[in-house]
Amino acid sequence: MKNIEEKKDQLEKELRQSDKKLQKLIEGIAYIITEIVEIRDPYLIGHHQRVSKLATAIAREMKLSQDKIEGVKIASLVHDVGKVNLPTGIVSKPSALVEVELNLLKNHPRTGYEILKKADFPWPIAEIVFQHQEKIDGSGYPRGLKGTEILIEAKILGVANVVEAMSSYKSYRPALSIDEALAEISKYENILFDPEVVYACLKLFKEKGFKFE
């Protein structure tokens, strides 16, 4: 009986080690994808890592399962992969985009989905990326999903993405302060953004000292 228990413990230990190795491999691939996207747009350098850091922290604050937390982390790192299909002139344009260019940009979640769905991730990475620009009132893109039609992981990624983007410098506008970015998501709480996600995000910055750097 003792030998059986020892073998069982050893097998479980090996499985845990195997899971950790797989996790590290997937994270490594995600970082490679991030580097490829950021090379095309210097204003995106560091964006995905910062979004991932905040989104992961929000997921933890909301006490999601470890499985969902890992999914949020990886999806956040690769959420802009669909931008590799955009013309360089749009990706790195030093001024605000015109309507035609915006319409092309709005297709990047779908392109990201088409790329990522080919990989058999342990989490719904492709679908999270597909949904990360959706808004709970249905005004988002590319499918106009509403409320519970949107995965909680995508709602978290959406808020983290907005806060980071607003508080970062762009060639066509100065960076807002974190307080200004947080005021913006508060303004649209329960309109564009899930209230539980907004609450967790505000708590991280205002009560728990979260910082991007």
Secondary structure, DSSP 8 states (H G I E B T S, - for coil): -HHHHHHHHHHHHHHHHHHHHHHHHHHHHHHHHHHHHHHH-GGGTTHHHHHHHHHHHHHHHTT--HHHHHHHHHHHHHTTGGGGGS-HHHHT-SS---HHHHHHHTTHHHHHHHHHTTS--SS-HHHHHHHTT--TBS--SSS--BGGGS-HHHHHHHHHHHHHHHTS-BTTB----HHHHHHHHHHTBTTTB-HHHHHHHHHHHHTS-----
